[in-house]
């Protein structure tokens, strides 16, 4: 990679890191290529990016994006996207099925988080799940009212 290519790569990576809401750094040492493809395929529908990047290039891009505090050592794979909960869910689900995939740390909502916090975030309901819960709560009185009216109608039909 030439110097200009590296500069272009760093600038594009900086913009992607700035636009992302969640960035997670994981260790993938010993992971087979098919497993990495499985991770990439699982992340594609949610517009989550998965990339192996040299630590020096990633460090420069993260510094330019205002992300500080992440230590980059050994082999790292970077996973980032617009929705931090989706990123944490994809990473945590993949880590459950692959022992060689280890969550190191991340940067979510403007702060550095460790692996336990990432796993805790992955267990939270997503935005769509929360909207579904809210709608079911709002619909419960209407549903109960219609069930009661139907029971009343059935009772009146039985008495006639």
N, C-alpha and C positions, 0 to 999 in steps of 0.2 A: 504494500500500500504506500503510495507516494505521500509526500507531505501535504499536498493540496487535497488529496482524497481523504486523508485523515482529518484535515480541517473541516471539510464539507461534512464528513460523517459526524464529527463532534458537534457541529452547529445543528444538524438535523436531530441528533440525539438530544441535545440541550432543549430544543423546542418541544420534542415529544415528552421529555421529563417535566418540563414546565406545565404542559397541558394535562399531564396525568395527575390523578388524585391519589393513586397508590402505587408504590414501587417496592418490590420485594426482591431480596437477594437470597439465592439458594445455592447450596452445594450439590453438584450433580456428578461427582467423581464416582466412577464405577457403573454409571447408568448406560444402558444400551441405547443405540440410535433409535430403535423402534419405540422405546419408552419415551424418548424425547419427542418423537413425532406424535405420540399419543397425547402428550401434554400440549403440543402446539395445536393439534386438532381440537382438543377440548376447549382451548382458549379462543379459537378463531370466531365462533358465533357471538361471543361477547365483546369483540374488538379488543381483546387483550393481547399485548405483544409479548413474545418470549424470544429472548436473544442471548446468545453467548457473546460477551464483549470483553475485550482485554481490560484488565483492571485499571490501567493508566488512562485509557481513553474514557472509560466510564467515570472514573474519578474526576477528570477534567469536565466532562459534560454535567455531572452532578453539581460540581462547584459552580459552574456557569448558571445552572438552573436554580441555585439557592438551596440545594439539598446538601446538608452537612451533617456529619456525625456517623455515617456508615463506614465501617471498616471493611476494606476489600482485601481479602487474603485468599490464597489458594485458587481453586477453580470455582468460578461463579457463573450462574445463569441469572439473568435479570428478567423479571416479569412485572409489567406495568400496564395500567389502563386508566380509563376515565372514572370508573366506579371502584372505590377501594374495597367494598364488600365483595364484589364479583371477583376481583383479583385474589383476595384472601381465600374465597371459597374454592377457586380453581386450584390454587397452590396447596391448600390443606387437603382437598380431596385426592390430589395426585400424590401427596406425601404419605397418605394412609396406605396406598397400594404399592408404593415403591420405597423400599427401605434405604436405598442409596441416595434418595432425594431428601436433603435435609434443609429445612428452613433456617436461615441464619438470622436475618434481621430485615427491617423494612422501613419505609418512610410513608406514613399515612396521616393525612390531615395536618400536615405541617410539623410532625414530630417523629422522631426515631422510635421505632417499636421493636421489641424482641419477638422471638418465635412464639412464646406463650400468648402474647397479646394478639398476634396474627391469628393464632388458632381460635382465640376467644372471639375475635371479629368475624371469623368465618362461620361461627355458629349463630350469629345474629341474623334475623330475617332481612331479606333484601327489600328494596323499595316496593317492588310489585307485590311481595308477600304482605308487607305492611298495609298497602292499599287494599288488598283483598280482605285482611282482618278488619280493617276499618269499615269497609262496605258491608261485611257480614254483621258487624255490630249495629250499624245503622239500619240494616234490613230486618233485624230480629224482631222489633216491635210490630212491624208491618206483617211479617210472617206469622207471628203469634196471633195477631188480630184476625187475619184471614182464616187461620186454623180454628179459632174460636167461633167465627161466623159460620164456618162450614159445619162445626159440631152442633151449633144452635139450629141450623137448617135441617140437619139430619135428625135431631131430636124432635123438631116440630113435625117432620114427615112421619116419624114413627108414632107420634101421638095422634095423628089424624086418621 
